[in-house]
Amino acid sequence: MTGDGGDFPLVDERLRLIRGLRERLERAVLPLATSLDGRRFTVQASLHDLRLRPGGYVVLDTGAGRRLGLLESLELARETAVDLALPAEGAQGASGSSRIAIRLARGEGRLLDADRASFHDARVEHADPQAVAAWLAGAGAPRSPLPVGTLSRAPDVPYAIDARGFDRHTFFCGQSGSGKTYSLGVVLEQILLRTRLRVIVLDPNSDFIHLREPRPEVDAQTAARWREATAGVTVHGQAGAAHARLALRFAELDPSAHAALLRLDPIGEREEYAELVDLVTGERPDSIAALDERAAGSADGHRLAVRARNLGVDGFSVWAADGGGSLLERLEDDDWRCLVVDLGSLGGATEQALVSQALLGRLWARRERREPVLVVVDEAHNVCPAQPRDELTALATETAVRIAAEGRKFGLYLLVATQRPQKVHREVVSQCDNLVLMRLNSSADADHAADAFSFVPRSLVHEATGFTLGEALVGGRIAQHPAIVRFGARVAREGGADVPADWA
């Protein structure tokens, strides 16, 4: 295409000139950072040969020294770089003006050192792993380190969380297949190896029933140390000769649990409810059969016994045999370090909810002892869901909410694990000051997590949609800074694993 008889530039030549100039301008963008307060910084960089990533580490040369920073966000930006006079078509010697809009990267981050000096136009470069490792070994070292893996954005740099941070509640989240249960096992193993904190695990999928057994590939020295560290671990379940029997006594339940178990409405079924309260007040019956005997001669009492049989409560496998011990009795002993409650070995959801409520209720009842214990609630959407499915689950949820709100001052610390944050009761989620976030499959889940855990940069939360197996964002009191981590290997055998796909 040409002008009317004149020797003028072609359109494609004009475009080539503009594109070439744009590329030169974009490549000329300098990686520079500015900080007004010495704590946070903004950064610009060229998109060409870009090595910076959200969650990655940078070194900033301020002229007064080199400082280490964490890049929290990085986005594509556009900026008008120049008004350029270019030859115009159609008129000999005439010219026109073209604005060149260039693309570049802009982001924000935090400085990881204690210096609070501001700076402008500091040169930015990708931090090599050695610089990050040196900081983590010095000023960035946790007070009570629990080694859990390596930094994902600084390859092969070991990373440790801070055990002292578990005096706050922790939320552990990841979609199915993200490595959540395996990674949770890594954290629990380090707590058992390196702290004296007692641990109780509500284990609905029998994932931690082999916690005392080292993996075959573990070296002899580590295996011996592990056996010593887990000498006080007891697994309570319904199967397995190596396990203590998971059992409760009917008399150990409080009246509200009795009523919820029998699905009694205190208003709609007030006579039966009042009769139940009378029967279980004072010297409580130790079994459903004892309740039936005590209710003999009472019409309301007889209806209670019929109700229990119709609901199958009298046939629950969890009831302690005559003379047998119970889980709550074991809780009162002084010689345990970790109790794994194998809820997955029970007959159904009602028995699991019953045990969960009984254990949480007993922990709350003995709170004045102020004995620190970490209560791990795996698949927490079954224990304290956003919408409880029945009265027994509602009672367990109410107790979990109470522990989340007030338990910390009594030494009751929650670690709740689930696949999606919106599946757990919001009052439990809102009290969590630590976050371990693994892969999320949807942006909607990431938005919900970002709203719930505002102490972690929103942009880093959204990185979770691209995480690979075993990768997680760690933030809160357990982390020196929000870090993207790849969890390392476990010491103990896993319990419930995925069904192998050898059928393919």
N, C-alpha and C positions, 0 to 999 in steps of 0.2 A: 504494500500500500504506500502510495506516494502522494505528494501534493499535486496541484494543477500545473504540471509542466516545470515545476521548480525542483531544484536539487535539495530536498529537505530530509531530515532524519526520518527513518522508518519507526513505526510504533514499537516493533520488537526491539529495535536498538535503544529506544528511550527506556523501555522496561528493563532491558539488560543493564543499562546505566544505573537505574534506580536500585535494582536488586543488588548489583555489585556494591554500590555505596552502602546500602543497608547492611549487607554482610560485614563490610569493613567496620562500620560503626558498631555493630553488635559484638564483633570480636574485640573491639577496642574498649568495651566496658570493663572497668577495673573492679576487682573484688575488694570492696571497701566496706567498713563498718563504722557506725557512730553510736556512742553511748552518752546519754545525758546524765545518768546517775551512777555510772560505774557498775551497775548490777545487770542491766539488760541492754541489748544492742539491736540495731537494725542493720541489715546487710544487703548489698547489691552484688550481683555477679553476672558474668556472661553465660549465656546458655551453651556456648561452644566449649566442649571438653569439661563440662560441669561435673565436679566430683562431690559437691555438697549435697547432703540428703537430710531431711527431717529426722531428728534423733541422732544425727552424726555429730562429730566433734570437730572444732575448728581452732586454729591458733591465730590470734590477732596481734599484729605488730603495731603497737601504738606509738612507737618512737621512744617511749620511756621504758619499754620492756615488752616481752611477749606474754600474752595471757591466753588461758585455755577457756573455751566456751562451748556450750551445747546449743546446736541449732534446733529450734523447736518447730519452725515452720518455714516453708519455701514455696513460693507461688510464681506462676508466670505473670509478668507485668508488661505493660506497653507504655511507651513514652515517646513524645515527639522530640526528636533529636535535633533537627535542623530544618530551616526553611531554605530550600535550594532553588536558585534560578536556573532553569533549564531552557534550552532552545525550544520554541513552540513551533508546531506544525502550521503550515499554511501562510506564513508571512516571513519573507526574507529578512533575517536579522532581528525579528521579534523574539521575545522571550516570555516564559511563564514561570509561575512559582509553584513548587511542589514540596509538600511537607513529608518528611521521611519519618515514619513511625517505626521505632525499633522495639524488639522484644528482649526482655532480660529477666533474670530471676531476682525476686525480692523476698526477704524473710526476716524473722526475728529470732532472738535467742537469749540465753542467760549466761552470764560469766560465772565460772566455777571457782574463782579464787576470792580471797577476802579483800582485795584492793577495791576501793570505792572511787577511784579517780575516773573522771569522765574523759572522753577522747573523741576525735573526729577524723574521719578518713583513715582509719587504721587498716593496713593491708591484711587481707584475710587469706588463709590457705587451709587446705584440708589437714587435720591433725594426724600425724602418724601414730600408729598403735603404741609405740614406745612412750610418747609424751602422755598419752592417756593412762597407760599403766603406771607411769611414774607418779602422776597425780593421785591415782587410786591407792597407791602404796604409801603416799604421804598425807597431804592435807585432806584428800578425799576418802581416806580409809574409815570404815565404820568402826564404832567403839567396840561392838561385839560381833565380829564378822561371821556370817554363815555362807560359805562358798556354795553357790548354786549353779554356776555355769560360766559362760563367757559373754562379753558384749557383742551383740550382733553387728553394730556399726563400727566396731573397732576389733576386727577379727583376732581371735586367739588371746585377747586380753581377759584374764580371769575377773570374775565379778562376784561380789559377796553382798548380801543384804544384811541389815542390822537387826540382830536378835532383839535389841531393846525396843524396836518399833512394834513388836507384838503385844505391847501393853496397850495398844489400840486395836479396835476391831478391823478385820481384814476381809476384803471381798476378792474372791478368786473366780475368774470368769473365762469361759471359752467354749466355743461351739464343739459339738461332737466331732472327734477326729483332730482336734487341735493339739492334743497332748496334755490336756488339763489334769487328768488324774495322775498320769506319770509324773508331771512336774510338781503337783501337790505332794507326791511321795518324796521327791527330792528335798523339798522344803522341810517336811516332817522329819526326814532322816537327819538332816543337819541340826534341827532343834533337839532331837534325842541325843545326838553325838556331842553337841557343843554347849548345851545349856542344862539347867536343872528344872526347867519348867515342866510341870505335869501336863499331859495331853489326854484328852478324851476324843475319840473319833466315832461319830455316828456314820456307819459305813453301809449304805443301802445296796450296794452292788458287790459286796464281798471283795473289794479291791485291795484291802489292807490286811487280810487275814493271814498272810505269810510275812508279816512285817519283821518277825524275828529271824527269818531264814535268809542268809546272804545268797546272792546269785552265784551260780557255779563259776563264772569267770572272774569273780572278785579274788584278789590275792589273799594269801593266808593271813598276813598281818592285819589287813583291813577287816577280814572276816572275823578274826579273833576280837578285834576292838568292837566290832558291831555286836557280837554276841554278848560282850560285857555291857555295852550301852543299853541293850534291850532285855537285860535280865528281869527288869520290872515291868515288861510288857505282857499284858494278858489279853487274849482274844476270847470274847464271850459270844458263842454261837450255838446253833441247834444241831450242828453236825461236826464231826471230826474229833478223834480221840485226844488230839493235842489242845483242844479248846476247852475252856470252862463253859459250863452250860449257861446259856442266856435265859434267865428266869426272873420273874417278878412274883411277889406275893400280893394277893388281893388286898390284904390289910395294909400294904404299904401305900396304896393309892389314897389321895385325899378325896373328900366327898364330891368335889367338882369333877374330878376324873371319873369317879364311879358313875355319876349322872351322865357325863358325855359318852362314856362307854356304852351305857344302856339307852342312849338317845332319848333321854327324858327331858321334856320341856317343863321348866319350873312353873309356868303359868298354865299351859294347856293341859298338863298332867300333874296338877299340883298335889293331889292326894298321894299318888305313887311316889312323887318326888319327895314329899315330906316323910313318907314311910321309909324311903331309902336313907335319907339323912339320919333318921332316928336309928336305923339298923346299923349304920357304919360309924356312928358317933360313940365315943368312949372306947370300949374294947372292940376293935373292929374284927369282923369275921375274916378268917384267913383263906377262904376259898368260896367259890360260888355255892358249893354244897353246904358250907357252914352258914352262908347267907340264907339258903333255903330252909335250913333247920331253925334258924333264929326267927324266920318269918312264919313258922308254922302257926296256924290258927288265925292269921291275919289275911283278909281278902286281898288287900293291897300288896302285902308281902308275897302272897302266892302269885299275883300277877307279875311282880318283879322277877320271880324265879322263872315263870313261863317266858317272860320277855328275854331273859338271859339265854335260855335254851333256844328260843326261836332265832335269836341273833347269832347263835353259835359261840357265845362268849365262854360258856362252860367248857368248850372243847378246844380253846386256844392252847397251842403248844407251849406258850411262854410261861404258863403258871408253874410255879415251883412245886416240886413233889414234896410230900411230907418229909420233914427233916432236911430238905435240900436248901442250899444257899441261894441268895438272889444277887442280882447286879447291884442293887442299892445297898445291900449289906457290904459288898466288896468295896463300894465307894467309901465306906467309913473306915476301911483299913488304912494303915500308914505305909505299907510296903509296896504299893504299886507306883509305877512311873507313867505308864500309858495304858489306857483301857480302850481296846478296839471293840466296838459294839456292832456285831455282824447282823445288821438288820436284814440283809439279803437272805439270811437263812430262815427267816420267819415265814409264816404261812401266807400273809397277805398285808395289804396296806393298813388295815385297822390295827393289827398287832404292831406294825412298825410305828404307827402314830402313837400307840399306847406306850411303847418303850421310850420313844423320843420325849413325850410329855412327862413321863415318870422321872426320867433322868434330868431333864431341864428343870422340872419342878423341884427335885431334891437339891440340885445345885443352888437354886435360888433360895430355898428354905435354909440352907446352911451357909449363906453368904457372909454372915457376921463372923465366921471363922477367918475370913480374909486370906484364904489359901489360894495363891495364884494357880490358875489352870487355863489352858488353851482348849476351847471347845470347838472341834472341827466338825462342821455340819456339811457333809458332802451331799450333792444333789439337794441343796437346801430348799428348792421349790417344792419338795415333798414334805418338808417339816414346817416351814414358815412361808407358805405360798402367798402370793398377792391376793388371791381369792380362796380362802380355805373351803374345802369341799364338804366338811362335816364338823360337828361340834368338837370332836376329839382333836382334829387338826387345828381348829380355831383356838382351842385351849393351848395347844403346843405353840401356835403362832403368837398368842398373847404373852406367853412366858418368854419366848425368844425376843419379842419386842421389848419386854421389861428388862431383860439382860442386856440388850443392845443399848438401851437408854441409860441404865443405872449400874450395870454390872461391873464396869471398869474400875470404879472406886472400891469394889470389893475383891478385885483380882480375877473377875470372870471375863475372859477375853474370847471373842468369837472369831472364827475363821469360817466364813460361809462360801461354799463353792457351788456354782451352777452354770448352766449353759447360756442363759440370757438374763440380764439384770432385771428386766421388767417382770420376770416370773417370781421374784422374791418380794416379800412384803416391803413396801417402800420405807417403813419406819426402821426396818433392819438395815436396808441399804444406806439410808441417809446417815446412819451412825458410824459407818465404816470410814476410817481415816487412812487406810492402806488399800492399794489396788494392785492386783496382778491380773492383767488383761491379755488373754491369748486371742487367737483368731476369731473374728466375728464375720459372719457371712453376708451381712447386710448393712448398708449405710444407716438404716433406721435404728438398728441395734447400737451402732456406734454413736449416733446422735443421742440416744437415751443414756448411754454410758457417759458421754461427755457432759450432759446436763447433771447427772447424778454425782460425778466425781470432778468437780470444778477445780480441785487442787492439782489436777494433771492437765497439761496443755491440750486443748481441744484438737489441735492439728495432729498431735501424737496419738490420741485416741483413734482418730480416723486411719492412722497407719495400720491398725489392727486388722482391717479388712484385707490387707495384703500379706499378713504374717504367714510363715510356713510352719510346719510341724515343730513344736517345741519352742517357738519364739513367743515372747511376751513383753508387754510394757509394764514396768514395775515403778510404782510411785507411792508417795506418802511417807510416813515415819520410818518405814523399813528401808527406804532408799535415800542415798545422799542427794540424788537428783533423779528426775524421771529418766529411766534408762530402758533401752530396748535390749533384751537379754535372750540368749539361747540357753535353755536349761541343759545341764550336764547329765551324766549317767547316774542311775540309782544303785544303791548297795543291796537292798532287799529284793526278794522275788515279788513279782506282781501277783495280784489275785485274779479278779475277773478280767479277762482279756477278750478282745474281739474274736468272733468266730473266724477261723482261717478261711480264706477264699480259694482253697485248693480245688473246689468244685469247678472253678473256671478253667 
